[in-house]
Amino acid sequence: MKKVLARKSVSKMVKSIIVMVLSATVCLQILMYYQFLIVNIPPIIRVLFAIFAVLTIFSLIQIIILSLVPTIIMEYDDHGIYIHKIKNKTIFVKFEEMTNVKATINIWAKPFLVYTAVVIDTKNQEFVVRHLDKMDDVKDMIHHLAFEVNEDAA
């Protein structure tokens, strides 16, 4: 019987929505102040407007990606881990095939020590799983299941 290992990060979705709303509000306020005429906007304010517009677009893309990710991203049973991807695609990784499990930190998130992905290395392939809630705990649980429990069973 499968047990839930990892769920989609709801906090990441909430943060993306907040960033998108705030950055879109700043863009709208700048446009309203200059009567929606970009030529009236001074160059330095135009740069700020461009930055907030790009931030709005990236946040919207992040929200779309997060809404497509299934609620339960990873499950496990006695034999391995099931990784659920977008479009109902499921990948099964056996515990015996795993060689390493690690949580990676993106270069932009490094100052805050925010994990951005769990990487499962096997003999043949590398699986990268993103958008997880509590990534470090998931990494520790996978490591425990794959290496410590399987050693006891062998």
C-alpha positions in Angstrom: 0.0 0.0 0.0 1.4 3.4 -1.0 2.0 6.1 1.6 2.3 9.8 1.0 5.9 11.0 1.0 5.7 14.6 -0.3 3.0 17.1 -1.2 3.0 20.2 -3.4 4.3 23.3 -1.6 1.3 25.5 -0.9 3.5 28.2 0.7 5.4 28.6 -2.6 2.1 29.1 -4.4 1.0 31.8 -1.8 4.3 33.6 -2.1 4.1 33.6 -5.9 0.6 35.1 -5.8 1.6 37.8 -3.3 4.7 38.7 -5.4 2.6 38.8 -8.6 -0.1 41.0 -7.0 2.4 43.4 -5.5 4.5 43.7 -8.6 1.5 44.1 -10.9 0.2 46.8 -8.5 3.4 48.7 -8.7 3.3 48.5 -12.5 -0.3 49.7 -12.6 0.5 52.6 -10.2 3.4 53.8 -12.3 1.3 53.6 -15.5 -1.6 55.5 -13.8 0.7 58.2 -12.5 2.0 58.9 -16.0 -1.5 58.6 -17.6 -0.6 55.2 -19.3 1.9 56.9 -21.6 5.2 55.1 -21.5 7.0 58.0 -23.3 6.1 60.3 -20.3 7.9 58.0 -17.9 11.5 59.1 -17.0 14.2 56.6 -17.9 15.0 55.4 -14.3 11.3 54.9 -13.6 11.0 53.0 -16.9 13.8 50.6 -15.8 11.9 50.0 -12.5 8.7 49.5 -14.4 10.4 46.9 -16.7 11.8 45.1 -13.6 8.4 44.9 -12.0 6.8 43.9 -15.2 9.2 41.0 -15.7 8.7 40.0 -12.1 5.0 39.9 -12.7 5.4 37.7 -15.7 7.8 35.3 -13.9 5.4 35.1 -11.0 2.5 34.3 -13.3 4.6 31.5 -15.0 5.5 30.1 -11.5 1.8 30.1 -10.5 0.8 28.3 -13.7 3.5 25.6 -13.2 2.6 25.1 -9.5 -1.1 24.8 -10.4 -0.3 22.0 -12.9 1.8 20.0 -10.4 -0.2 17.2 -8.7 -1.1 17.7 -5.0 0.7 14.5 -4.0 4.1 14.6 -5.7 5.8 11.5 -4.1 4.5 8.3 -2.6 6.4 5.2 -1.4 5.8 1.5 -0.6 8.1 -1.4 0.4 9.8 -1.5 -3.0 10.4 2.1 -4.1 9.2 5.6 -4.6 6.5 6.8 -7.0 7.2 10.3 -8.5 4.1 11.9 -9.9 4.7 14.4 -12.7 2.5 16.7 -14.7 -0.1 15.1 -17.0 -0.6 12.0 -14.8 2.8 10.6 -15.5 4.3 8.5 -12.8 7.9 7.3 -12.5 8.8 4.4 -10.2 12.3 4.3 -8.7 13.3 1.1 -6.8 15.2 1.5 -3.5 17.8 -1.0 -4.7 18.7 1.2 -7.7 19.3 4.4 -5.7 22.9 5.4 -5.1 22.4 8.9 -3.6 19.7 11.3 -2.4 20.4 15.0 -1.9 18.6 18.3 -1.6 20.0 21.0 -3.8 20.2 24.8 -3.3 19.7 27.1 -6.2 22.4 29.8 -6.5 19.7 32.6 -6.0 18.4 30.9 -2.8 21.8 30.2 -1.4 21.9 33.2 1.0 18.7 32.0 2.6 19.5 28.3 2.6 16.3 27.4 0.8 16.3 24.0 -0.8 15.0 24.0 -4.4 15.0 20.4 -5.4 15.4 16.8 -4.2 17.8 14.8 -6.5 17.6 11.1 -6.5 20.6 9.4 -8.2 20.3 5.9 -9.5 22.8 3.7 -11.4 21.3 4.8 -14.8 19.6 8.1 -14.2 19.1 11.2 -12.1 15.6 12.3 -11.0 15.0 15.9 -10.0 11.9 16.7 -8.0 10.8 20.3 -7.4 8.0 22.2 -5.8 8.0 20.0 -2.6 6.9 21.0 0.8 9.5 20.3 3.5 12.3 19.2 1.1 14.9 18.4 3.7 12.5 16.1 5.6 11.6 14.4 2.3 15.3 13.9 1.5 16.0 12.4 4.9 13.0 10.1 4.7 14.0 8.8 1.2 17.6 8.3 2.5 16.3 6.4 5.5 14.0 4.2 3.4 16.5 3.5 0.6 19.7 3.0 2.5 19.0 2.3 6.2 15.8 0.2 6.0 17.0 -1.8 2.9 20.3 -2.6 4.7 18.4 -4.0 7.6 16.2 -6.1 5.3 19.2 -7.5 3.4 
